[in-house]
Amino acid sequence: MPSATTFKQPTEVRQTSLIKAALALAGERSPADVTTAQLAHAIGVTQGAVFRHFESKEAIWLAVVEDTSERLLAHLSAAVTPHTDDGLRALEAVFTAHVAFVIEHPGMPRLVFQELQQPQDTPLKMRVRCLLQAYRVLLLEQLQRAQDQGQLAAGTDLPAAAVFFMGSIQGLVMQALVSGDVASMRTQAPSVFRLLRAGLSA
């Protein structure tokens, strides 16, 4: 006979399940097209139960961005740690780790791209901006390290280099999403990074 926890789980457990379900569904379709009915079905609850754990669909997406942002930044920081003595290797590790994260969670860039196109400033769009700013700070730290180690071309504009790096990742991700073959990024990423490195290296 099923236990009571089969039917009623703590709010934190349900919230985590909804966050995972929303991210997974966003990997298959536009986040704007994901309904609360689909979310409820994905975790085996009623649609009314969804709103007992989140006050709105936007609140769910905000939780998705917050959770995934923390995990992405932790993932990238961990990738950098073994390469503190080599700035360019650290940048390559960030590039590779980011690609791997997107392959595992293709719903995240879909959500980010969608929100950045919104004309109004919503809490969700502002949280996406916070993620991009934190990412930029991490990149600038590694670029500064590479510059201090004499690995970058003389006179390299570090903020512009950060834009170059982020644009390379975003272009790779966008192409993969359009083609519907996100896993192809794994084979394309090394060549893209080699071009990026050639443009930055001393």
C-alpha positions, 0 to 999 in steps of 0.5 A: 500500500502506498505511503502517505508521502506518495500523495503529500510531499513537503513543499520544498520537494514539490518545488524542486520537482516543478523546477526540474520539470519546467527546465526539462519542458523548456528544453523541448519547446518554447518556455512561453508554450509550457502550461501549468497543466503540463507541469502538473502532469509531469510531476503527477499532481493536479493543476491546483496543486501547482499553485499551492507551491508557486503563486504564478507561472512566472514565479516558477520560471523565476525559481528555475532561473535562480536555481540554474544560475547558481548551479551554472556559476558553481559549475564554471567556478569549479572548472576554473579552479585547476587552472589558476596558473594559466588564464587561457586554459581557465577560459577554455575550461569555462567555455567547455563547461558552459557547453556541457551545461547547455547540452544537459540543460537546453531549456536554460538558454531558451528561457534566457533568450526569451526573457531578454527579448521582453520589452518590459523589465520583469523580475525574471528579466532582471534575474537573467541580467544578474546571471549575465553580469555574474558571468561577465565578472567571472570572465573578466577575472580570467581575462585579467589573469591571462593578461597578467601572465602575458598570454593576451595580445598587447593592448587587448580590451578586456571588456571587449574580449568578454563580449567576444567570448560570450558572443561566441558561446551564444552564437554556438548555442543559438545555432544548436537550438535552431538546428535542433541538435544541441549535442552537436555543440560538443564537437563544434565547441573546440574549433570555435574556441580555437578561433577565439583563442587565436583572436586573443592570444599574444 
